[in-house]
Amino acid sequence: MRVRPLLLAGLMLGLLAACSRSQTSSESERPLQKQPGTAQPASIDLPKLVQHNIDYLRRQLGPPMEAADEIVGADPSPAQLKATKGEGWINTFRTQGSTLIVTFNARTRKVNDIVLMGTNEEELMRMGNLSPTASHYIVLSIPEPGQINKVRGVRIIPHQQ
């Protein structure tokens, strides 16, 4: 049974050779440091937008995707305004490759919330310039139905003042 000690000795030599302190030139170079100022800026300033009314958002983001001649347009008809009291009206915007869904009160023009659609919560937070600990708004994840670990977007709600 001399094979077993020889096999063990061979394995030990192999491990020692693999764990030697020799390095290739790429291993001995310092890792690349991220250059300061290379972080991409937020593309949509949601904290600022959520503090304003729907008219301000339209001036900043352009016209909503809902057309005035649609049954449910950008603003309610007089009959719709009477039936809904103007509450919970929705405008959808496309800006810088992102979709924003804004809920507002059509009578007061006050924005109730903004939803930024997407599947990567970290990227949405960065893109929207959002902080989970901000004092003037709340950020909520919108989970994918039936898949609690996946998101459909983030919802921004202004704190009541």
C-alpha positions as CSV (number, residue, x, y, z in Angstrom):
1,M,0.0,0.0,0.0
2,R,2.7,2.4,-0.9
3,V,0.5,4.1,-3.4
4,R,-1.5,6.0,-0.8
5,P,1.5,7.8,0.8
6,L,2.7,8.7,-2.7
7,L,-0.7,9.9,-3.8
8,L,-0.9,12.1,-0.6
9,A,2.6,13.5,-1.2
10,G,1.7,14.3,-4.8
11,L,-1.4,16.1,-3.7
12,M,0.5,18.1,-1.1
13,L,3.1,19.2,-3.6
14,G,0.4,20.2,-6.1
15,L,-1.3,22.3,-3.4
16,L,2.0,23.9,-2.4
17,A,2.7,24.8,-6.0
18,A,-0.8,26.2,-6.6
19,C,-0.5,28.3,-3.4
20,S,2.9,29.7,-4.0
21,R,3.4,33.4,-3.9
22,S,4.1,33.6,-7.6
23,Q,1.8,36.0,-9.4
24,T,1.2,36.9,-13.0
25,S,1.7,40.5,-14.0
26,S,-2.0,41.1,-14.1
27,E,-2.4,39.8,-10.5
28,S,0.4,42.0,-9.2
29,E,-1.0,45.2,-10.7
30,R,-3.3,47.4,-8.5
31,P,-7.0,47.1,-9.4
32,L,-8.4,50.0,-11.4
33,Q,-9.8,52.7,-9.2
34,K,-13.1,54.3,-10.1
35,Q,-12.4,57.8,-11.2
36,P,-14.1,60.5,-9.1
37,G,-17.0,62.2,-10.8
38,T,-17.8,59.2,-13.1
39,A,-21.1,58.4,-11.4
40,Q,-24.0,59.0,-13.7
41,P,-26.2,61.8,-12.5
42,A,-29.9,61.1,-11.8
43,S,-31.9,61.4,-15.0
44,I,-35.2,62.4,-13.4
45,D,-35.4,64.6,-10.2
46,L,-38.5,62.9,-8.7
47,P,-38.1,64.6,-5.2
48,K,-38.5,67.9,-6.9
49,L,-41.4,66.8,-9.2
50,V,-43.4,65.2,-6.4
51,Q,-43.6,68.5,-4.6
52,H,-45.3,70.3,-7.5
53,N,-48.7,70.2,-9.2
54,I,-49.6,68.4,-12.4
55,D,-49.3,71.5,-14.5
56,Y,-45.7,72.0,-13.4
57,L,-45.0,68.3,-14.2
58,R,-46.5,68.8,-17.7
59,R,-44.3,71.8,-18.3
60,Q,-41.2,69.8,-17.2
61,L,-42.0,66.4,-18.8
62,G,-44.1,67.5,-21.8
63,P,-47.6,66.4,-22.7
64,P,-49.0,63.2,-21.1
65,M,-49.5,60.2,-23.3
66,E,-53.3,60.4,-22.7
67,A,-54.8,62.4,-25.6
68,A,-57.4,65.1,-25.0
69,D,-59.9,63.3,-27.3
70,E,-59.7,60.0,-25.6
71,I,-62.5,58.8,-23.3
72,V,-60.2,59.0,-20.4
73,G,-58.0,61.9,-21.4
74,A,-55.3,64.0,-19.8
75,D,-58.0,65.9,-17.8
76,P,-61.5,64.8,-17.0
77,S,-64.5,66.0,-18.9
78,P,-67.1,68.0,-16.8
79,A,-69.2,64.8,-16.4
80,Q,-66.1,62.8,-15.3
81,L,-65.0,65.5,-12.9
82,K,-68.5,65.5,-11.3
83,A,-68.6,61.6,-11.1
84,T,-65.0,61.2,-9.7
85,K,-64.7,64.6,-7.9
86,G,-61.5,64.8,-9.8
87,E,-59.7,62.4,-7.4
88,G,-57.3,59.7,-8.7
89,W,-56.8,61.1,-12.2
90,I,-53.8,59.6,-14.0
91,N,-51.3,61.0,-16.5
92,T,-48.6,58.9,-18.1
93,F,-45.3,60.4,-19.2
94,R,-42.4,59.0,-21.2
95,T,-39.2,60.8,-20.4
96,Q,-35.5,59.8,-21.0
97,G,-36.5,56.3,-21.7
98,S,-38.6,55.9,-18.5
99,T,-42.3,55.7,-17.9
100,L,-43.8,57.8,-15.1
101,I,-47.4,57.3,-14.0
102,V,-48.7,60.3,-12.0
103,T,-51.9,60.3,-10.0
104,F,-53.4,63.6,-9.1
105,N,-56.5,65.4,-8.1
106,A,-58.0,67.1,-11.2
107,R,-59.8,69.7,-9.1
108,T,-56.9,70.8,-6.9
109,R,-54.2,69.8,-9.4
110,K,-52.2,68.3,-6.5
111,V,-49.9,65.3,-7.3
112,N,-50.8,62.3,-5.1
113,D,-47.9,60.1,-6.2
114,I,-45.5,59.3,-9.0
115,V,-44.7,55.7,-10.1
116,L,-41.4,55.1,-11.9
117,M,-41.7,51.9,-13.8
118,G,-38.8,49.4,-14.0
119,T,-37.5,46.1,-12.7
120,N,-34.2,47.1,-11.0
121,E,-35.0,48.8,-7.8
122,E,-31.5,50.1,-7.2
123,E,-31.3,51.5,-10.7
124,L,-34.7,53.2,-10.3
125,M,-33.6,54.8,-7.0
126,R,-30.5,56.2,-8.7
127,M,-32.3,57.2,-11.8
128,G,-35.0,59.0,-9.8
129,N,-32.6,60.7,-7.4
130,L,-34.4,59.0,-4.6
131,S,-33.3,58.3,-1.0
132,P,-35.1,55.8,1.2
133,T,-34.6,58.1,4.2
134,A,-35.8,61.4,2.7
135,S,-38.0,63.6,5.0
136,H,-40.4,65.1,2.4
137,Y,-41.4,61.9,0.5
138,I,-41.8,58.1,1.0
139,V,-40.5,55.5,-1.5
140,L,-42.4,52.2,-1.8
141,S,-41.5,49.3,-3.9
142,I,-44.2,47.9,-6.2
143,P,-43.8,44.1,-6.2
144,E,-44.5,41.9,-9.2
145,P,-47.7,40.1,-8.4
146,G,-47.0,36.6,-7.1
147,Q,-43.2,37.3,-7.0
148,I,-42.4,39.3,-3.9
149,N,-38.7,39.4,-4.7
150,K,-39.2,41.2,-8.0
151,V,-40.4,44.8,-8.6
152,R,-42.4,46.5,-11.2
153,G,-41.4,50.0,-10.1
154,V,-41.1,52.4,-7.2
155,R,-43.9,54.7,-5.9
156,I,-43.0,58.1,-4.5
157,I,-45.5,59.7,-2.2
158,P,-45.1,63.3,-0.9
159,H,-45.4,63.7,2.9
160,Q,-48.5,65.7,3.9
161,Q,-47.7,69.2,5.0
